[in-house]
């Protein structure tokens, strides 16, 4: 049984583009959305895997030095603590 769903915050241009993509590929909107979500999950996981599994660009000692400098600057006037 199909139910009507609402995607809040979707403007007319985005909705037209979404419907146009479905029509162009001759698929139902639900199928297109499901495929888009699967692809999003794949690329999202690849992105984070790349971020977390790359080599360090700073040594631990350099990172600690940078953190000390940042903490010192944040204590200066104009930064919230």
trRosetta pair geometry for C-beta under 8 A, 3 or more apart (Angstrom, degrees):
i j d omega theta_ij theta_ji phi_ij phi_ji
7 10 4.6 51 102 -27 105 133
10 14 5.3 -124 -165 86 81 124
10 15 5.3 96 144 -61 116 95
10 18 7.9 -30 -164 -1 133 145
11 14 5.1 92 58 12 75 103
11 15 7.0 -143 97 -6 37 92
12 15 5.7 -59 -146 39 31 112
12 16 6.1 31 157 -20 67 107
13 16 5.8 -54 -147 36 29 110
13 17 6.4 29 154 -19 63 107
14 17 5.7 -55 -149 36 31 112
14 18 6.3 33 153 -21 65 106
15 18 5.6 -53 -148 35 31 113
15 19 6.3 27 155 -14 65 107
16 19 5.8 -56 -145 41 30 108
16 20 6.0 34 154 -23 65 109
17 20 5.5 -55 -146 36 28 115
17 21 6.5 32 155 -21 63 103
18 21 6.0 -52 -152 31 29 110
18 22 6.7 26 152 -15 62 106
18 29 7.0 56 145 -137 105 101
18 32 7.2 147 -174 112 81 139
18 33 8.0 29 -165 -74 121 88
19 22 5.7 -55 -151 37 34 112
19 23 6.3 32 153 -17 67 108
19 29 6.8 -28 -103 -92 65 113
20 23 5.7 -55 -145 39 31 109
20 24 6.1 35 156 -23 66 108
21 24 5.7 -53 -143 35 29 114
21 25 6.3 6 163 1 64 111
21 32 6.2 129 109 -157 105 146
22 25 6.4 -71 -147 50 25 95
22 27 5.4 -104 -153 75 74 75
22 28 6.7 -18 -166 159 125 13
22 29 5.1 -42 -91 -85 164 58
22 31 7.8 120 -134 63 102 89
22 32 4.5 -104 -93 -24 91 151
23 26 7.2 24 -172 -78 32 42
25 32 6.9 129 63 -96 133 109
27 31 4.4 -113 174 86 112 126
27 32 5.1 136 98 -55 120 87
27 35 7.7 9 139 2 165 139
28 31 4.7 92 58 6 82 104
28 32 7.1 -151 93 -5 42 87
29 32 5.7 -56 -148 38 33 111
29 33 6.2 33 155 -20 67 106
30 33 5.7 -54 -146 36 30 111
30 34 6.3 32 155 -20 64 106
31 34 5.7 -53 -148 36 30 113
31 35 6.4 28 154 -16 64 107
32 35 5.8 -58 -149 39 30 110
32 36 6.2 32 153 -21 66 108
33 36 5.6 -54 -145 36 31 112
33 37 6.3 31 156 -19 65 105
34 37 5.9 -55 -150 35 28 111
34 38 6.6 30 152 -19 63 105
35 38 5.7 -52 -149 34 33 112
35 39 6.4 29 155 -15 65 107
36 39 5.8 -58 -149 40 31 109
36 40 6.2 35 152 -23 65 107
37 40 5.5 -51 -143 35 32 115
37 41 6.4 35 156 -21 64 103
38 41 5.9 -55 -152 33 29 111
38 42 6.6 29 151 -19 63 105
39 42 5.7 -53 -151 34 34 113
39 43 6.4 23 157 -10 68 107
40 43 6.2 -61 -145 42 28 102
40 44 5.9 31 156 -23 65 112
41 44 5.7 -55 -141 37 27 114
41 45 6.3 25 160 -18 63 107
42 45 6.1 -61 -152 36 26 107
42 46 6.4 23 153 -17 63 108
43 46 5.5 -53 -146 37 35 113
43 47 6.3 43 153 -26 66 103
44 47 5.7 -52 -152 30 30 115
44 48 6.7 18 157 -8 64 105
45 48 6.1 -58 -147 42 32 103
45 49 6.0 35 154 -22 66 110
46 49 5.6 -56 -144 37 29 114
46 50 6.3 34 155 -22 64 106
47 50 5.9 -59 -156 33 26 111
47 51 6.6 24 150 -18 63 107
48 51 5.4 -51 -145 36 38 114
48 52 6.0 21 162 -8 71 111
49 52 6.3 -64 -140 46 25 99
49 53 5.7 -5 171 5 65 124
50 53 6.6 -71 -127 49 17 93
50 54 6.4 32 170 -45 59 105
51 54 6.8 -55 -156 5 19 110
56 59 7.0 101 122 -92 134 29
56 60 8.0 -25 -175 -52 164 62
56 63 8.0 -72 -168 -46 123 129
58 62 4.1 -131 -170 92 100 120
58 63 4.6 129 111 -59 128 82
58 66 6.9 -43 -151 -6 165 137
59 62 4.7 96 50 7 77 101
59 63 7.0 -140 92 -6 40 87
60 63 5.6 -54 -148 36 32 114
60 64 6.5 34 153 -20 64 104
61 64 5.8 -53 -151 34 31 111
61 65 6.6 33 150 -19 63 104
62 65 5.6 -53 -151 35 34 114
62 66 6.4 35 152 -19 67 104
63 66 5.7 -52 -148 36 32 111
63 67 6.3 34 152 -20 64 106
64 67 5.6 -54 -147 37 32 114
64 68 6.5 35 153 -21 65 103
65 68 5.8 -53 -150 33 31 112
65 69 6.6 31 152 -18 64 105
66 69 5.7 -55 -151 36 33 111
66 70 6.3 32 152 -19 66 107
67 70 5.7 -53 -145 37 31 111
67 71 6.3 31 156 -18 65 106
68 71 5.9 -55 -146 37 29 110
68 72 6.3 31 154 -21 63 107
69 72 5.7 -57 -151 35 29 112
69 73 6.4 27 153 -18 65 107
70 73 5.8 -57 -148 37 31 110
70 74 6.3 32 154 -22 65 107
71 74 5.7 -54 -146 33 31 113
71 75 6.9 33 154 -23 62 103
72 75 6.0 -58 -160 28 32 111
72 76 7.6 42 144 -31 60 95
73 76 5.7 -41 -165 10 43 117
73 79 7.2 97 131 -28 69 155
74 79 4.5 -134 -155 130 57 156
74 81 6.8 117 147 -99 103 72
75 79 7.2 -29 -25 65 10 124
75 81 7.2 43 -106 -89 59 117
76 79 6.3 70 65 11 67 112
